[in-house]
Amino acid sequence: MSNDARDRFEIPKDVRSMAEASFEQARKTFEKFLASAQETAGSLEERSATVRAGAKDISSKALTYAENNVKASLDYAESLVKAKDVSEVMRLHSEYVQAQMRTLAQQASEMGQIVGRAAMDAIKPKS
């Protein structure tokens, strides 16, 4: 290609200016998108940590409840073995059922509070 041919093919100034402005706008838009994506990723990591902490709290409490309930059941079974007659078995059963109902109600209330706190922490805006 001769120098004359190259010289004849020029991009008009207006088209060049428009293209440069478009590229600059695209670059700025991409940079904003990238910054937003990084911010979102960081926020998701923070929320993930919050959710993991809440889940750990919930599972820990559930395990404690299960352990306590099993112990209570074993204590109840042991007391039944030592019962002297049917009336004592009935009394022990009544006491066990009443105590377990109170315990389960308390555990459900506490678990509701823990789950509620974990949910609120998970959706709380990070500053």
N, C-alpha and C positions, 0 to 999 in steps of 0.2 A: 504494500500500500504506500502510495507516495505521500509526501508531506502535504501536497495540495489537497488530497482526498481527506486527510485527517483534519486539516484546517477547515474544510468545507462543512464537516459534520460537527457542529457545535450545538450543545443543548442551550436553548434560549434561556436568558437570565431569569425570566419569570418562572419557567418550569423548574430550573435549578433551585431557585429560592423556595418554591413551593415544595419540592422534593426534600430539601434540607430541613424545612420547617416540619414536614411530616415525619421524617426520621427522628428529629429532635423530640417531637411530641410522642412518638412511639417509644423512644428511649425513656422519657420521663414516666410514661404510663407503665412501662415494664418495671421500672425501678420502684414505683409506688406499689405495684402488684407484689413484687418480691418482698418489699418491706412489710406489707400487710400479711403476706403468707408466713413470713418469719415470726411476726408478732402472734399470729394465730397459732402457729406450732408451739411457741413458748407458752401461750395460754393453755393450750391443750395439755402440755406436759405438766403444768402446775395443777390443772384440774384433775388430771390422772393421778397425781400424787395425793391430792385431797381425797379423791374417791377411794384410792387404795387404803389410805389411813382410816377412812370411815368404814370400809369393808373389814379391815383388820379389827377395829373396835367391835363391830357387830359380831364377827365370828368368835372373837375372844369371849364376849359376853354370852353368846349362845353356848359355847363349850362349857363355861362356868355353870350356866343354868342346867345343862344336861348332866354335868357331874353331880351337882347338888340334888337333882331329881333322882338320879340313880342311887345315890347314897340314902336318900329318904326312903326309897322303895326297898332297899336292902335292910334298912333299920326296921321298916314295917314288917317285912317278911320274917326277920329274926324275932320280932315281938310276937308274931302270930305263932311261931314254933313254940314259944315259951308260954303261950296262953293256957290257962288252967281249964277253961270251959267255953261253951258256945257264947255265953253272954259277954265274956271278956273279948272274944274274937269280934263280936258285933261292935262293942265299944271301941276297940282298937281300929276297926275298919272305919267307923264313923269319924273318929279323930283324924285318921290318916287322910280320908277324903276331904274333910273340912280344911285341914292344914294345906293339902295340895292345891285346893281351889284358891285359897288365899295366896299361896306362893305363886301359882300360875298367873293369877290376876296381877300381882306385883311385877312378875317377870315380863308379862305382856306390856304393862305400862312403861317399865324401864326400857324395854326394847323399842317401843314406839317412840320414846323420846330420843334414843340413840339414833334410830333410823331417820327421824325428823331432822336432828342436828346434822347428820351426815348429808342428807339431801340438801339442806340449806347451805352447808359449806360448799357443796359441789356446784351450786348454781350462783353462789355469791360472786359478784364481780370482783376481779383482782385489781388492786390499785398499785 
